[in-house]
Amino acid sequence: MQPQDAFRLARAEDVERSLDALARRLAAELGRDLVLVGVRRRGVPLARALSQRLATPRRAAPRVQEIGLQRYDDELSVLHEEPALAPDTKPLQVKGASVVLVDDVLYSGRTLLRAVSHLLEHGAARVHSAVLCVRGGQTVPVRADFAGLHLDVGTSGVIEVRTPPYEPELAVVLRRRPEPGRESMARDPRGPVSPGVPGSRRSRPPGRD
């Protein structure tokens, strides 16, 4: 069941069409001799989906590797002000390669910038970026070279890309931030507490990078 604070922006068939279009553009503009690097978590299954679409009867699917960058926990709460390389990230085999970095959502741009720097440090010859969703709010001069969906949702919510194996089906969802006081009312039967009064609670859900 869809949570009351979540709104479906794209269904599975919409996401599939966006991936089809991204793969066609990648093949037309970059060729198929690529290495795809997915940003964990949901950038990895998206990279695999693109790799399958880039395969031909005469050419194997591009290799898929992954990079782990930590900024949010599983509940999308901020862990680090700047994305940090996950300690379990395996060494990347990208020296001299044309790399496409794949992620689910581009928001501030910090994650993308950190990932590109890491790939160049490991000897990638060229790095392009492909993201499923782009929303406004970039705080660094970074853009996606290839984008599936451009979403104008303001700053009032969090974009969530749902994809197997983490969720049952593909979808793009907007989860609204709680209104001030609403979370306190839901958790405290006495009702909301005024700002500045001891015992008040505030929610600080993040955007996405």
C-alpha angles and dihedrals in degrees: 000000000000113000114245092241094051127085123194110232099174132017127214094271091051092052091047091053091049091051090049090052093046092051092050091051093047092051093046098046104029105021123229102281093099143128114222118210116192122205109230132279113015096005088070099062089042090054090050091050090052092046091055090051092051093055118104133186088261100038130052121233114274117263117264122214129170140223125202118216120174124210104122133037124227090279091053093250116147115261099169132021089221124032111267126203110254111244092230095056109128121227110274121235099212105119109144092357132131101238132198112200110210126200137160103232134018112204120137093005096228095116092048092048093050092047093049090051091051092050092050090049087057092054105262110167094210133005125201126175130225121184131177096218133027122190129176121265107083109165096183128050095264129126135175115253090206124025133177106195129020109204124193101197102138118221099299099099151021122258112224123191110203116202139156133291089035096043132021096250144008117273144137115227135185112215113197122226113244114261114248109277095010094098091049091050091051093050101035118055089204089070131240120338119225117250112271095024115120112258096033116136128207130196119223108184113174133231118237129263 
